[in-house]
């Protein structure tokens, strides 16, 4: 009635005008399961999975790391978090659905280029004639300004050019621990939510894989990860922003063993803590020259 009064247009014409505006700006068709399966939906709904280059690990992840969401890999120092991320950077180049490059953002130690080259020598035989290292873009950041410029400016440029399908942040913990002390928890929480929202939007809108590495803290109250001695850092504020959390840990016994060829290997454990599409499960893993490989899955009754 107000629009009719202001424009002196008849009610029938007002109704037709509203219908045309709705068709122009609000027109969206309904999507069903068949449309999603046949990829006849917007890019944001076209989820895909990135293999870890190990069938045993993929079996408990139901195919690999899910796109369009935030995935966290957490664990104590030396448990294999960075090595798994390097393996993903190589694996994304073999992906049948969305093959592409990767961005590896370092906030702590120098990028492990020697370890990457060692893994490339193994996986390079499956993609002859190509240098797998050419599609892995490395960025070193030491402060939040550089990190935000990288996430908000550099990454969208690479994504729009179709150069990358994977983003790894190793690690998200370092800068937040240095920037804020115990008296600034509220400011840190706000910053964590804002930063995670930016990453989540980047993953969702472009249907890419985003993996964040997180450190752990001592579990003083023995709560959280089933009475574990450690819990992921950054608290519930950061946990609530994650869609999937994977924990890597070291054995408290039998740290080293040799395979049939006499090669020394490190024993670790991979555990799915939470994910909407996965059940809680854990897997013994081993670290060798070619990367991280699973041994046998064990499902947790919930």
N, C-alpha and C positions, 0 to 999 in steps of 0.2 A: 504493500500500500504506500509506503514511503517513497519508493522509486517511482511509482505511478504518479504520485502527487508532485514530485520534483520535475518530472519530464513531460507530464501531460500525455503519456502514451497509454493506450488502452491495456486492460488487464490481459487480453489474449496476446498482444504483442510483447508485453512484459514476460509472460510465460515462455514464449518462443525465444526471447532474448536470453533468459536464464538457461534454457536447454542448450542453446548454441555455445554459451560460455562454458557450461559444464562439459560439453563434448570436446571443446578446445583445450581446456586446462585440467580437467579432472578425469578424462577418459583413460581408464585402465581396465584391461580385460582380466577376468578371473583366471588364475592358474591352478591347474590340478596336478596330481602326481604324475600323470602321463606326460604332461607338458614339461615338467621338471626332468623326468627321465630322458626325454627326447631332446633336451637342451633348447626347447622352444620358449624360453623365459628370459627375462633380463639377466645381464651378466651377474648381478648380485646374488641370484638364486642358482647359478651354475657352479655348485660346489664340486671340487675334485680333490683327490688325495695324492700326496707326494710319498713315494716309496722311500724307505730308509736304506734301500739297497741290500736288505736282508729279509728273506722270506719269513724267518722265524719271528723277527721283531714285527714285521708287517702283519703277521697272523693275529697278534694280540691288539694291534692298532686298527684292525679291520681294513687293511690296505695302506695305511700310512698316516701322515700328518694331514689334517683337514684344512682346507682353504677357507678364506673368508672370516676367520676367527683368530683369536690370540691363543697361541700355545706356549706354555712355559716348560722349560727343561731346567730342573733345579737339582742341587746336590752339593756335597762337600767338595773341597778342592781336590783335584786329581782323580775324580771319578769317571771322567770321560765326556763331560758336557760339551766342551769345545770340539772334541773329535767327532761326536755325533753330528754337530752342526756342520762341520767340514764335509762329512759324508753326505748330508742333505744338499749342500752346495754342488756336489758332483752329481748326485742322483737326479736333481731337477733338470739337468741337461739331457737325461735319458727318458724323461716322462713322455708318454705317448699322447696324452691329452693337451698338456700345456708346457711343452719343453721351452726352456729359456735359461737365462742367467740368474745370478744371485748377488745380493749386496750383503757384505759382512761388515757390520759396524763394531769396532773395537773401542771399549772405554777403559780397559785396564791394561793388560799386558800387550806386548807387540804381537802382531798377527803371526801365527805359527806357519810361516811359509814353507819351512823345510818339511814339516809333517804333511802339509797339503801336497807337496810335490811327491812325497813318498806314496800317498794314496792315489795320486793321479797316474803314477807309473803302473799301478795295478789296474785301475778302471779304464785307463786309456786304451787298452787292448780291445775293449768292447766298442769303441768309437774311433776307429783308425782314421788318420788324416786330419784330426782336429786336436787342438790344444785345449784341454778342459779348463785350464787356468785363465784363458782369455775372457771367459764369460763370468768370472767371479770378481766383482768390484769391491775393493777394500777401502774403508773409510775409518780413520782414527780420530776420535773426538775426546777432548779433555775437559769440556765444560758444557753446560746446558745450552748456551747460545749456539754453539757449533752443532750440537745434537739436534736442536729444533730446526736449524737451517737445513740440515741434512734430511730430516724427516719430512719437512713441509715444502722444501724447494727441490732438492736433488732427486729424491725418490720419485715424486710424481713425474718428473721429466723422463727418467729412465723407464717408468711404467708406461707412460703415454707413447714412448717410442717402441714399446714391445720388447725391451731388452731384458727385463727381469720378471721372474715369477716367484721369487723367494727373498725375504728380508730376514736377516739374523741380527739380533742385538745382543752382544756379549761384552759386558752384562748390563742389565738395567740397574743393578744394585749399587754399583760403585759410585755413580754421580749423586744419587739420592742420599747415600750414607755420608758423603763428604759435604754436601750442601746444607744439610739440616742436622741439628743436634736434638737432644731429648726434650728441649724446651720449645721446639718448633714442630711438634707432631701434627698439629692442625694444618699448618701451612704445607707441610709435606704431603699430607693426605689429599689436600686440594690439588696440589701439583701432580701427584700420582694419578688421580682420576682424570685430570685434563690431558695428561700425556698418554695414558692408556686409551682414552677416547679417540685421540688423533690416530694412534696406531690401528685401533679397531675399525675406524672409518676407512682408513687406507686399505685394510685387508678386505672389508666388506664390499666397498664400491668397485674394487678392481678384481675381486675374487682371486687374491694371491695368498701365499703362505707367509705368515709372520710368526717367527719364533723368538721368544725372549728368554735369555739365560738368567737365572737368578741364583744367588748364593743362599747359604743357610745360616741360621743362628742356633745357639744352644737352646734346647727345650727345657727350661727350668721347671716347668710345672708338669712335665711328662704328659702333655695333652697334644692333640693334633693328629699326627701321623701314627696312630696306634702305638702310643707310648714310645715313640722314637726319641733318640737322644738329640735330634736336630729338627728344626722346622724351617720352611722357606722364609727368607728375609722379607722385610717390608710389610708384614702383618696382613690383617684381614682386608685392609683397604685395597691392597694390590691383588690379593687372592680373588676378591670379588670381581675383578676386571678380567680374569682369565677364564677361558672356556675349557681348556684342557691343561692338566698339570701332569708332568712325567718326572718321576724322581729317580735319579741314579745314585747308587751307593756302593761303597766298597765292602768286601767281606771282612769280617773280623778275624778270619782264619784262612789259611791256605791261599795267601795272596798271589802266589805265582805257581804256575805249573807249565809243563811242556806238552805239546801235541805229539802226534806220531812221527813227525819229522824232527823232533827235538827243539822246535822253536819255542822260546819262552813266551807265555801269554799271561795277561792280567785278568783275574776274575772280578767281575762286578755284578751288580743286580740292577735291573730296570723295572720300575713299578709304575703302573697307571694309578694315580691317586684319585682323580675325578675327570669326567668328560661326559657330556650328555649322550653320546653315541657309543660309549665303551663301558664294559664292566670292569670292576677292580681286578687287576691281575698283575702278576710279577713274573720276571724272566731272568734267568742267569745269562749273563753276557760275557764275552771275552774280547779283549783288545789285542789285535795283531797288526801286522804291517798294512793290511788292507783296510783296517778300520774296526768298527764294532760289529760283532756277529752274535746272534742269540744261540742259546744252547737248548733249553726246553722250557715251555711255558707252564706256569702254575696258576690256576684260577682261584680267586679268593671268594669264599661263600659270603654273600651279603643278604 
